[in-house]
């Protein structure tokens, strides 16, 4: 019985390692781009849900445009805590790493699309961009 359990555990671990290199690499790239722990980015990808998480990772892989990931992560963090001081902290982080501090509507729409399964309301995009840019 212990042998079967051990085999199942090994198969799950190997499966995880084979399936997850792209999300881990994407999380690492975004983390390095703005100096945050990749585990925080990985959590965001998990919160997106399986389908949108895969779309997000594939978009980053195909387009090779890390800014999509950076802004999506920042928006995810601000949605969790929309306090003006938190928004300002993230905006300073964007500027420090060479990104535009204010959000455009297109960037926010893309992020909200990926974050839809993470409890975001697409109807709040304009309000979110206004609050973010005002802070």
C-alpha positions as CSV (number, residue, x, y, z in Angstrom):
1,X,0.0,0.0,0.0
2,X,2.8,2.4,0.9
3,X,4.4,1.6,-2.5
4,X,1.3,2.7,-4.4
5,X,1.0,5.9,-2.4
6,X,4.7,6.7,-3.2
7,X,4.2,6.0,-6.9
8,X,1.2,8.3,-7.0
9,X,3.1,11.1,-5.2
10,X,6.0,10.7,-7.6
11,X,3.7,10.8,-10.7
12,X,2.0,13.9,-9.4
13,X,5.3,15.7,-8.7
14,X,6.7,14.8,-12.1
15,X,3.4,15.9,-13.8
16,X,3.6,19.2,-12.0
17,X,7.2,19.8,-13.0
18,X,6.5,18.9,-16.6
19,X,3.3,20.9,-16.9
20,X,4.3,24.1,-15.0
21,X,7.5,25.4,-16.5
22,X,5.8,28.1,-18.6
23,X,3.8,29.6,-15.8
24,X,6.8,29.5,-13.5
25,X,9.0,31.1,-16.1
26,X,6.3,33.8,-16.7
27,X,6.0,34.5,-13.0
28,X,9.8,34.7,-12.7
29,X,10.0,37.2,-15.7
30,X,7.3,39.4,-14.3
31,X,8.8,39.2,-10.8
32,X,12.3,40.2,-12.1
33,X,10.8,43.0,-14.2
34,X,9.4,44.9,-11.2
35,X,11.4,43.2,-8.3
36,X,8.6,41.2,-6.7
37,X,8.6,37.6,-5.5
38,X,7.6,35.3,-8.4
39,X,5.4,33.4,-5.9
40,X,3.1,36.4,-5.8
41,X,2.8,36.4,-9.5
42,X,2.3,32.6,-9.5
43,X,-0.6,33.1,-7.1
44,X,-2.2,35.6,-9.5
45,X,-1.9,33.1,-12.3
46,X,-3.5,30.5,-10.2
47,X,-6.3,32.9,-9.2
48,X,-7.0,33.5,-12.9
49,X,-8.3,30.0,-13.2
50,X,-7.0,27.3,-15.5
51,X,-8.3,28.6,-18.8
52,X,-7.4,32.3,-18.4
53,X,-4.1,31.4,-16.7
54,X,-3.1,29.4,-19.7
55,X,-4.2,32.2,-22.0
56,X,-2.2,34.7,-20.0
57,X,0.9,32.6,-20.0
58,X,0.6,31.9,-23.7
59,X,0.1,35.6,-24.5
60,X,3.3,36.4,-22.6
61,X,5.2,33.6,-24.3
62,X,4.0,34.4,-27.8
63,X,4.1,38.2,-27.7
64,X,7.3,38.3,-25.6
65,X,5.9,41.6,-24.1
66,X,6.4,41.4,-20.4
67,X,4.6,44.7,-19.8
68,X,1.2,42.9,-20.3
69,X,2.2,40.7,-17.3
70,X,3.5,43.6,-15.3
71,X,0.4,45.7,-15.6
72,X,-1.9,42.7,-15.0
73,X,0.0,41.9,-11.8
74,X,-0.2,45.5,-10.6
75,X,-3.9,45.7,-11.4
76,X,-4.4,42.4,-9.5
77,X,-2.6,43.8,-6.5
78,X,-4.5,47.1,-6.5
79,X,-7.8,45.2,-6.8
80,X,-6.9,43.4,-3.6
81,X,-6.1,46.7,-1.8
82,X,-7.3,49.9,-3.5
83,X,-6.1,52.2,-0.7
84,X,-4.5,55.4,-2.3
85,X,-1.2,54.7,-0.5
86,X,-1.1,51.2,-2.0
87,X,-1.8,52.5,-5.5
88,X,0.9,55.2,-5.1
89,X,3.4,52.5,-3.9
90,X,2.7,50.4,-7.0
91,X,2.9,53.4,-9.3
92,X,6.3,54.3,-7.9
93,X,7.4,50.7,-8.5
94,X,6.3,51.0,-12.1
95,X,8.2,54.2,-12.6
96,X,11.3,52.9,-10.9
97,X,11.4,50.0,-13.3
98,X,10.8,52.1,-16.5
99,X,7.0,51.6,-16.9
100,X,4.4,54.3,-17.4
101,X,2.7,54.9,-14.0
102,X,-0.8,55.8,-15.5
103,X,-3.0,53.2,-17.0
104,X,-4.6,53.3,-20.4
105,X,-8.0,51.8,-20.9
106,X,-6.7,49.2,-23.3
107,X,-4.1,47.9,-20.8
108,X,-6.8,47.8,-18.1
109,X,-9.2,45.9,-20.4
110,X,-6.6,43.3,-21.2
111,X,-5.8,42.8,-17.5
112,X,-9.5,42.6,-16.5
113,X,-10.1,40.0,-19.2
114,X,-7.3,37.8,-17.8
115,X,-8.5,38.5,-14.2
116,X,-12.2,37.8,-14.9
117,X,-12.2,34.5,-13.0
118,X,-10.4,36.3,-10.1
119,X,-13.6,38.1,-9.2
120,X,-13.1,41.3,-11.3
121,X,-16.1,43.1,-12.8
122,X,-15.5,44.2,-16.4
123,X,-18.0,47.0,-15.8
124,X,-15.6,48.7,-13.3
125,X,-12.8,49.3,-15.8
126,X,-13.4,53.0,-16.5
127,X,-13.9,53.7,-12.7
128,X,-10.7,51.6,-11.9
129,X,-8.6,53.5,-14.4
130,X,-9.8,56.8,-13.2
131,X,-9.1,56.0,-9.5
132,X,-5.7,54.5,-10.3
133,X,-4.6,57.4,-12.5
134,X,-5.9,60.0,-10.0
135,X,-4.0,58.5,-7.0
